[in-house]
Amino acid sequence: MPITIPAGVTVNVDKDVITVKGKLGELSQKFYDHVIVEVDGDQLHVKKNEAVAEGDAKHGLYRALINNMVKGVSEGFETVQEFVGVGYKAEAKGQILEMALGYSHSIFMEMPPEIKIETINERGKNPILKMRSYDKQLLGQVAAKIRSMRKPEPYKGKGIKFEGEVLRRKAGKAAGK
């Protein structure tokens, strides 16, 4: 499947490095001789290299990585996380995220400059953290790191969860004998 290059996005292929520039930023990715990348007008073709044994295995990976780069610099990506639990808080101060997660101390996390953060704290609702970036890989890595600080537990569902995530809940102790 060809990747359509939107207006305002430039793609440059030099030997084994592809660079994608757009209105939101610039990303580059090294690729090996498993695939052949060709730019044809506003279409980008990722083809497997028949001469290399791992061409089949790496073809889909590199196509997905390059597609995410093109989409990231043109539209961007967003993740939304919800802090479920009594006393759980999240507050953004510039590029510093301050979290209260039921520990005896607050947790401070400095965000990479490529990620823009926003917190929503409404009375009676769980705090929400929105993160936006043009780098999908970095955004997912930071979101996973935040979630790992307090994973949702299976009984009450307390913890940090992604918006729309369905948790498997357990019944707890059985009543009576």
C-alpha positions, 0 to 999 in steps of 0.5 A: 500500500502506498503512503500518501504524502499530504501537502506541506510535508517533504520526504527526503530519502538518503541511502539508508535514512528517511527524513520527514518534515512538516508543519509540526516538526521533523523526524528521521528514521534509519532503515536497512537493506530489508526494504526499498523506499521510493518517492513518486510525486505525492506517493511513497512506496515501501517495497520489500527487498527480495535479495534479503531473507528478512525482507518479508518480516521488516516490510510491514514494520518500516511501512508502519513507522514511515506512515506514522512519521508522515501522519505525525508531522502533518496531524500529530498524535494525542493520548488521554489518561485518566487518574482514578482514585481518591486523592489522585491528582495531576498538574502541569507546570510548563513541561513539568508534570506533578502527580499525587498518586497515593504515595507519601510524596508527589512525583515530578516528571519532566516531559521531553520538549516534543510533547505538549501536556495539558491537565483537566481538573474538574470538581467531581470528576477524575483528573485527566492528562492530555499529551500531544506530540508529532512523535508517536513512539516517544508519546507512547513511551512516555504514556506507558511510563506514567501509567506504570507509576500506578497501574489500574488494580482489578478490584476497584479500578484505581490507578492511571488508565487510558481513556476508553480502556476497559479493565477486567474487574474481579468480584472480590471475596465471595460472601457467605459459605 
